[in-house]
Amino acid sequence: MTTPPIHRVRNDLGFTLIEIIITLVILAIMASLLVTTLGTSFLNSPQPLTGLQQTVALQAVMESIRADFLMPSSPRYNNIDALRTNIGTAGNSYTNGYGSYEVIENTTILFSGYAQVEGAGDYTDYILKVQLKDSTTGMILTDLFVQL
């Protein structure tokens, strides 16, 4: 009498140890690539927001100066000389009622033809040119004030 051959029963329901190790190695490589790529993004993500906040602050300073010049109750209403004095001299930094800013240029100018000519005095046809700078971002805003 012959005995039937013994067949091994194969269990295909799980993974082999080699398959699990290869999967873990691939996941580790992908995770390290993800961390190096997104890590710098997460570290540098506040920089644009900070720059935007400083830009808005400088624009608010210029808007305060503009409102001071245009408000009828202000002593600097429609008065270029008084506004020029209140803004400050070029090359200096100020923190006052307008906010924090650095004055790059604060001069009266006149346009002769198409050319800009620097002027002095309180002539009614002169224009006050104001350039303010934010020292941290380096952004410069320019505004022109005309006495009506």
C-alpha positions as a printed NumPy array, in Angstrom:
array([[  0.   ,   0.   ,   0.   ],
       [  1.232,   3.354,  -0.927],
       [  0.738,   6.449,   1.11 ],
       [ -0.423,   9.616,  -0.558],
       [  2.156,  12.401,  -0.865],
       [  2.1  ,  15.028,   1.861],
       [  1.391,  18.484,   0.51 ],
       [  2.537,  21.465,   2.372],
       [ -0.218,  23.928,   3.058],
       [  0.894,  27.412,   2.15 ],
       [ -0.479,  30.321,   4.149],
       [ -0.75 ,  33.337,   1.81 ],
       [ -2.622,  35.528,   4.27 ],
       [  0.382,  37.375,   5.754],
       [  3.621,  39.062,   4.732],
       [  7.099,  37.659,   4.981],
       [  9.722,  39.303,   7.138],
       [ 11.655,  40.464,   4.052],
       [  8.576,  42.217,   2.641],
       [  7.976,  44.057,   5.909],
       [ 11.629,  45.166,   6.18 ],
       [ 11.712,  46.426,   2.568],
       [  8.466,  48.353,   3.132],
       [  9.837,  49.969,   6.31 ],
       [ 13.073,  50.972,   4.56 ],
       [ 11.153,  52.597,   1.69 ],
       [  8.896,  54.437,   4.149],
       [ 11.93 ,  55.67 ,   6.093],
       [ 13.564,  57.019,   2.92 ],
       [ 10.348,  58.782,   1.872],
       [  9.876,  60.235,   5.364],
       [ 13.41 ,  61.625,   5.407],
       [ 12.847,  63.267,   2.003],
       [  9.565,  64.725,   3.224],
       [ 11.129,  66.109,   6.409],
       [ 14.009,  67.774,   4.554],
       [ 11.654,  69.315,   1.987],
       [  8.941,  70.502,   4.343],
       [ 11.262,  71.272,   7.234],
       [ 12.672,  74.377,   5.554],
       [  9.184,  75.402,   4.473],
       [  7.929,  75.235,   8.028],
       [ 10.941,  77.117,   9.353],
       [ 10.664,  79.895,   6.752],
       [  6.873,  80.172,   6.734],
       [  6.67 ,  83.1  ,   9.233],
       [  9.022,  85.288,   7.157],
       [  6.479,  86.408,   4.528],
       [  3.92 ,  87.12 ,   7.242],
       [  6.408,  89.175,   9.255],
       [  7.425,  91.132,   6.153],
       [  3.786,  91.802,   5.343],
       [  3.109,  93.072,   8.866],
       [  6.08 ,  95.465,   8.654],
       [  4.964,  96.664,   5.219],
       [  1.471,  97.348,   6.528],
       [  2.969,  99.215,   9.491],
       [  4.966, 101.49 ,   7.16 ],
       [  1.895, 102.113,   5.035],
       [ -0.027, 102.996,   8.208],
       [  2.673, 105.566,   9.064],
       [  2.341, 107.172,   5.637],
       [ -1.443, 107.113,   5.931],
       [ -1.216, 108.867,   9.32 ],
       [  0.979, 111.57 ,   7.782],
       [ -1.449, 111.946,   4.877],
       [ -4.442, 112.178,   7.256],
       [ -2.613, 114.767,   9.364],
       [ -2.06 , 116.902,   6.261],
       [ -5.649, 116.577,   5.012],
       [ -7.574, 116.871,   8.308],
       [ -9.009, 120.395,   8.749],
       [ -8.699, 120.242,  12.558],
       [ -4.95 , 119.532,  12.347],
       [ -2.456, 122.393,  12.799],
       [ -0.631, 120.967,   9.758],
       [ -3.756, 121.078,   7.569],
       [ -2.714, 122.053,   4.052],
       [  0.585, 123.442,   5.396],
       [  3.637, 121.886,   3.736],
       [  6.194, 123.612,   5.969],
       [  4.521, 122.481,   9.203],
       [  4.138, 118.93 ,   7.898],
       [  7.744, 118.837,   6.741],
       [  8.94 , 119.929,  10.179],
       [  6.741, 117.374,  11.937],
       [  7.94 , 114.459,   9.77 ],
       [ 11.611, 115.062,  10.593],
       [ 14.905, 115.379,   8.781],
       [ 16.341, 112.979,   6.254],
       [ 18.679, 110.283,   7.537],
       [ 17.061, 109.987,  10.961],
       [ 14.737, 107.423,  12.52 ],
       [ 11.669, 108.47 ,  14.448],
       [  9.017, 106.956,  16.658],
       [  6.207, 109.421,  17.239],
       [  2.464, 109.801,  16.77 ],
       [  2.787, 108.631,  13.182],
       [  4.603, 105.402,  14.147],
       [  8.161, 104.113,  13.655],
       [  9.943, 105.073,  10.451],
       [ 13.194, 106.282,   8.922],
       [ 13.15 , 109.408,   6.758],
       [ 15.039, 108.98 ,   3.485],
       [ 13.94 , 112.207,   1.838],
       [ 11.867, 115.14 ,   3.07 ],
       [ 12.29 , 117.98 ,   0.564],
       [ 10.228, 120.431,  -1.385],
       [ 10.437, 119.966,  -5.124],
       [  9.16 , 121.722,  -8.195],
       [  8.634, 120.313, -11.641],
       [ 10.079, 122.466, -14.395],
       [  8.921, 120.976, -17.646],
       [  9.511, 117.267, -17.168],
       [ 12.43 , 117.598, -14.743],
       [ 12.332, 117.589, -10.965],
       [ 14.029, 120.591,  -9.336],
       [ 14.667, 120.735,  -5.602],
       [ 13.367, 123.855,  -3.946],
       [ 13.387, 125.643,  -0.645],
       [ 10.963, 127.874,   1.157],
       [  7.209, 127.804,   1.369],
       [  6.112, 128.544,  -2.151],
       [  2.58 , 127.54 ,  -2.993],
       [  3.597, 125.821,  -6.22 ],
       [  6.122, 123.544,  -4.501],
       [  5.447, 119.886,  -3.73 ],
       [  6.618, 118.113,  -0.578],
       [  8.312, 114.812,  -1.437],
       [  8.491, 112.369,   1.468],
       [ 10.313, 109.012,   1.342],
       [ 10.05 , 106.737,   4.355],
       [ 11.905, 103.481,   4.903],
       [ 11.286, 100.474,   7.081],
       [ 14.691,  99.601,   8.517],
       [ 13.971,  95.872,   8.884],
       [ 12.517,  95.122,   5.438],
       [ 14.243,  97.937,   3.52 ],
       [ 10.941,  98.866,   1.897],
       [ 10.684, 102.52 ,   0.813],
       [  7.412, 104.437,   0.387],
       [  7.212, 107.744,  -1.452],
       [  4.391, 110.259,  -1.234],
       [  3.882, 113.732,  -2.646],
       [  1.976, 116.469,  -0.82 ],
       [  0.601, 119.497,  -2.64 ],
       [ -0.576, 122.59 ,  -0.83 ],
       [ -4.027, 123.583,  -2.073]])
